[in-house]
Amino acid sequence: MREFETVIRPTQVDTFGHLNHAVYLEIFEWARWEWAAAEGMGLDRLVAEERTAPAVLHVDLSFLKELRMHEAVRVRTWVQALESVKGVIGQEMVKADGAVAARLWLTFTMFHLDRRRAVALPAALRASFEADGPYRAERAAEEAAREARRQAALGRGRGGGPPPDPEG
C-alpha cells in the first residue's frame, strides 16, 4: 500500500463548494500513476519495454464524506485482487482526521498495444499484491467490525429481529 498526498485546489470544487465528483476520478488516477511508477510499472516503461498499458474495465466509486477547497487528503492505493489477466486496485481518499472521504474499486487488465488484446499481468504487480497482503487483512478486519456494528445497530445483533419499537 502506498500513500499519495495532495490538497484540494480552487479549480477542483463545484458550486456547492466541495470537490467535484469527476475530480475524484482524476485524483485517484493521479495517485495510481504515482503508485505504479514507484512499483516499477510507470507508463513510460510499460509502453517502451513491454508495449502494454492498463485498460480500465470497471469503476465502483463511493462518496462517503465531503471534501472542501484547500483540504489536505491522502490517497491510499493497493492491489486488492489478481487473476491471470485482470486485477482490482483499491483506493481510499482520506481526510486529515482519518475519515475516508471516498473509496474506489477499479477493475483493469493489461492491454498489449500491438496485439490489441489483454495479456498477463506483470510480475511487478504480483509482487505488489503479495506485499499488500497485511494491508488487505487489516482492511478486511476493519470491514468486518464495521459490518458487525451496522448489524447491531439494525437490531440483528440482538437475536436477529427488528430493532425495538421506540413507541412501545
Sequence and secondary structure as in RCSB ss.txt:
>XXXX:A:sequence
MREFETVIRPTQVDTFGHLNHAVYLEIFEWARWEWAAAEGMGLDRLVAEERTAPAVLHVDLSFLKELRMHEAVRV
RTWVQALESVKGVIGQEMVKADGAVAARLWLTFTMFHLDRRRAVALPAALRASFEADGPYRAERAAEEAAREARR
QAALGRGRGGGPPPDPEG
>XXXX:A:secstr
 EEEEEE  GGGB TTSBB HHHHHHHHHHHHHHHHHHTT  HHHIIIII EEEEEEEEEEEE S  BTT EEEE
EEEEEEE SSEEEEEEEEEETTS EEEEEEEEEEEEETTTTEEE   HHHHHHHHHTHHHHHHHHHHHHHHHHHH
HHHTTTTTTSS    TT 
